[in-house]
Amino acid sequence: MIICIVGPTGVGKSKLALRVAKRLNGEIVNGDAFQIYKEMDIGTAKPTIEERQEVPHHLFDYVEPTYSFSVYDYQKTLRSKIEELEKRNVPIIVCGGTGLYLKASFYDFNLNKQESTIDMSKYESLSNEELYEVLKEIDFEETKVIHMNNRKRVLRAIQIYLETGKKKSEQVAEQEHKPIYDVTFVGLTRDREELYELINKRVDIMFETGLLEEVKTLMDKYPHDLRSFQAIGYKEIIDGLDNSKDIEEIKELIKKNSRNYAKRQYTYFNHQLDVNWFSSLDDAEEFIVNKFNGRR
């Protein structure tokens, strides 16, 4: 059985994972889209080096910031890691807040690597409205689930049709979206005001422990438009410094975007995954340990 610990940013997922891994002699696997990147430590709230020495951690600091690590890459990598750990009969604790990456990996999602020989240049020059009209003609059902302004997803849906001759909506309908692993989802939650206070405090601590310096170092080494730099905390600082914004203004924007992200995470987990929710770390820990021991 696999335990997958989910929940909004700043709620204490890593702390719970560490406690559970120690009790079960398990190993922790990263379930966050940005903790996968090297050199991005403070802003992604990675477990500390000391914590990672207490129990084995996997898929942290896995690729360089210049690598565009997609949901396809994560699905393939996580499934390979699960296979490796299952062969060793190791209790697996996946921990992270990137819902799409987790669902695509644990459920029967058939993803294709997003590399193509299709020339998309004529579509990339179209406006959002024009692109949306193209998609309506190709795959009207898909326009019901993709917003017109989500340009990246609209382009991808068109590309899928051009590559395969099959609508993306038809490909999705063929998948049952059922779990392909024996996985139990455990979520940590807080009431809204408490969570927002935790998020605000965490952002303050990130700045106190060197987030600004970390981002400046990365900006000196790499192009500013990397996919990895779209992580909350990094994108606001990079944009702010590039446009001479006040640091306090940048900090408040990070807090706001983090709070908004937490709301989106709740929405995704509640609608897409069968999560057992807990407001207490102690209660969640006991549930996981009892659940795992009951399957032995």
Secondary structure, DSSP 8 states (H G I E B T S, - for coil): -EEEEE-STTSSHHHHHHHHHHHHT-EEEE--SSTTBTT--TTTT---HHHHHHS-EESSS-B-TTS---HHHHHHHHHHHHHHHHHTT--EEEE-S-HHHHHHHHBT-----S---S--HHHHTS-HHHHHHHHHHH-GGGGGTS-TT-HHHHHHHHHHHHHHSS-HHHHHHT----BSS-EEEEEE---HHHHHHHHHHHHHHHHHTTHHHHHHHHHHHS-TT-GGGGSTTHHHHHHHHHTT--HHHHHHHHHHHHHHHHHHHHHHHHHHS-EEEES-HHHHHHHHHHHHHHH-
